[in-house]
Amino acid sequence: MTDSTQWGILYVVATPIGNLEDITFRAVRILKEVDLVAAEDTRHSRKLFNHFGIETNLTSCYEHNESQKMDYLLGLLQQGQSIALISDAGTPAISDPGNVLVQHCRNSGVTVLPVPGPSACISALSVAGLPTDRFCFDGFLPPKSVARCRALQPYLTQKRTVVLYEAPHRLLNSLKDIASVLGDDKPLAIARELTKLHEELFRGTVTEAIEHFSQGKVRGEIVLLLAPAVELAPTETVREALVRLSQECDLPMKAIVKQVAKSHGVSGSEVYNIALSLKD
C-alpha cells in the first residue's frame, strides 16, 4: 500500500469563459507546474496553452470517458504525480465534467484543491441586477418541453433568484415554457457570451425576451436568471383564514394558528387570541 503523504494533488483549475485575460496568475503557474492536465477537450485547451506558453502534457477527460479515466488518473496521483483538471471554460465540475473524478479522488484520500477563477453562473449573477443575497443554481433545464415544464413548477413559489444554463438553440422554447408556467410577465435576465466580443445582458419580462431573441438566430453561451417569486399579500383576514382552515382540514388549532401567523406576517399570540374569540 502506498504512502498517501507522498501522493500528488488534484487541482481543480478555473479557466476563462471567454476573455483570456481573466485567467489568474496562480492558474497559469499551476498549469505549468503539474505533471499532467486533464482537459475536457484537448484541442480547445491547446489554444489556451499556446497563448500562455504552457507546455504541460494534456489528456482528455470529458463526459463520456471520465469514468474510464478515473483509475488511470488516480494511479498517477498515487504515484506522486500532480494533475490539473480543467474544462473548456469556467470552473470544472460545475455543470461540466470533473465531478465524478473529484468524488473518486476524495473517496480515495487524494488531496483535491481548488484554483478559483471564472464562473459563468457567478459572473452573470453579479451583473444581472436581481437579488443576490439568496440564489440557487440548477444547471440546465430538461431538453423536452413536458419535463421542462415540470422542472419549472417549483419556481412558482421560489423566493430565491434562480440561475440556469441553456443551450442557444433551446432558448426560445424554454422561454415559451417559462411563460406558460410562470407567467408572461415573469421578470428575468439573460446573459449571453459573457466576457466575449458580442457580450449581451438582457433584462425584462419573459414576453419581452421572446420578442427580443426572436429577431435572429441565437448564438453563444447562455445564462438564464429568473427573479424570485413575489409573495402576494393575503386576500383574506386572519379571522377568515382561521375559519376557512378549521372547516377545510383536520389540523389541530395550534397548527392552524401557526400557519395563519406565517402567511399573514403577524405574531402567533395575536392569531391565537383571535382563534379563542372564534371559539367563544
Residue pairs with C-beta under 8 A, 6 or more apart in sequence:
2 78
2 79
4 78
4 109
4 110
6 80
7 77
7 78
7 80
7 109
7 110
7 111
8 35
8 76
8 77
8 78
8 79
8 80
8 81
8 82
8 83
8 110
9 77
9 82
9 83
9 110
9 111
9 112
9 113
10 73
10 77
10 82
10 83
10 84
10 85
10 101
10 102
10 105
10 110
10 111
10 112
10 113
11 30
11 34
11 82
11 83
11 84
11 85
11 112
11 113
11 114
11 115
12 85
12 91
12 92
12 93
12 98
12 102
12 112
12 113
12 114
12 115
13 27
13 30
13 31
13 84
13 85
13 86
13 92
13 115
13 117
14 24
14 27
14 90
14 91
14 92
14 114
14 115
14 116
14 117
14 118
14 119
15 23
15 27
15 45
15 48
15 86
15 87
15 88
15 89
15 90
15 117
15 118
16 22
16 23
16 48
16 89
16 117
16 118
16 195
17 89
17 90
17 118
17 119
17 120
17 123
17 194
17 195
17 221
18 89
18 193
18 194
18 195
18 196
18 199
19 195
19 196
20 48
20 51
20 52
22 117
22 118
22 195
23 48
23 52
23 117
23 118
24 115
24 116
24 117
26 115
27 115
27 117
28 52
28 54
30 84
30 115
31 37
31 49
31 52
31 54
31 56
31 84
31 86
32 54
32 55
32 56
33 82
34 56
34 81
34 82
34 83
34 84
35 56
35 57
35 76
35 81
35 82
35 83
36 56
36 57
36 58
36 59
36 73
36 76
36 81
36 82
36 83
36 84
37 45
37 56
37 57
37 58
37 59
37 83
37 84
37 85
37 86
38 58
38 59
38 60
38 61
38 69
38 73
38 83
38 84
38 85
38 86
38 101
39 45
39 58
39 59
39 60
39 61
39 86
39 87
39 88
40 60
40 61
40 62
40 86
40 87
40 88
40 92
40 96
40 97
41 60
41 62
41 88
42 58
42 59
42 60
44 88
45 58
45 86
45 88
46 58
48 54
49 55
49 56
49 58
56 84
59 69
59 73
60 69
61 69
61 73
61 85
61 97
61 98
61 101
62 97
63 97
66 97
66 98
66 100
66 101
67 100
69 101
70 100
70 101
70 104
73 83
73 101
74 104
74 105
74 108
74 110
76 83
77 83
77 105
77 110
78 108
78 110
84 115
85 92
85 93
85 98
85 101
85 102
86 92
87 93
87 96
87 97
87 98
88 96
89 118
89 120
89 221
90 96
90 118
90 119
90 120
91 116
91 117
91 118
91 119
92 98
93 99
93 102
94 119
94 121
94 137
95 121
95 139
95 140
95 165
102 112
105 112
106 112
118 195
120 165
120 191
120 194
120 221
120 223
121 137
121 163
121 165
121 223
123 191
123 194
123 195
123 223
124 163
124 189
124 191
124 194
124 201
124 223
124 225
125 132
125 135
125 161
125 163
125 225
126 132
127 191
127 201
128 161
128 189
128 191
128 201
128 203
128 225
129 189
129 203
130 161
130 187
130 189
130 225
130 227
130 228
131 160
131 161
131 227
131 228
132 161
134 159
134 160
134 161
134 228
135 160
135 161
135 162
135 163
136 158
136 160
136 161
136 162
136 163
137 163
137 164
138 151
138 162
138 163
138 164
139 164
139 165
140 164
140 165
140 166
140 167
141 148
141 151
141 152
141 164
141 166
141 170
141 174
142 148
142 150
142 151
143 167
143 170
145 173
145 177
148 173
148 174
148 177
149 177
149 180
149 181
152 177
152 178
152 181
152 182
153 181
155 162
155 181
155 182
155 226
155 229
156 181
156 182
156 229
157 229
158 226
158 228
158 229
159 228
159 229
159 231
160 228
161 225
161 226
161 227
161 228
162 225
162 226
163 223
163 224
163 225
164 223
164 224
164 225
164 226
165 221
165 222
165 223
165 224
166 174
166 222
166 223
166 224
167 222
168 192
168 217
168 218
168 219
168 220
168 221
168 222
169 218
171 190
171 213
171 218
171 222
171 224
172 210
172 213
172 214
172 218
174 224
175 206
175 209
175 210
175 213
176 210
178 186
178 188
178 206
178 226
179 186
179 206
179 207
179 210
182 206
182 226
183 206
184 205
184 206
184 207
185 205
185 206
185 207
186 205
186 206
186 226
186 227
187 203
187 204
187 205
187 226
187 227
188 203
188 204
188 205
188 206
188 209
188 224
188 225
188 226
188 227
189 201
189 202
189 203
189 224
189 225
189 227
190 200
190 201
190 202
190 209
190 213
190 222
190 223
190 224
190 225
191 200
191 201
191 202
191 222
191 223
191 225
192 198
192 199
192 200
192 201
192 202
192 218
192 219
192 220
192 221
192 222
192 223
193 199
193 200
193 219
193 220
193 221
194 221
194 223
196 220
198 219
198 220
202 209
202 212
202 213
204 212
234 241
234 263
234 264
236 244
238 260
238 264
238 266
238 270
238 271
238 274
239 274
239 278
241 260
241 263
241 264
242 256
242 257
242 260
242 271
242 274
242 275
242 278
243 278
245 251
245 256
245 259
245 260
246 253
246 256
246 278
249 256
251 259
253 275
253 279
256 275
257 268
257 271
257 272
257 275
258 268
260 271
261 267
261 268
261 270
261 271
264 271
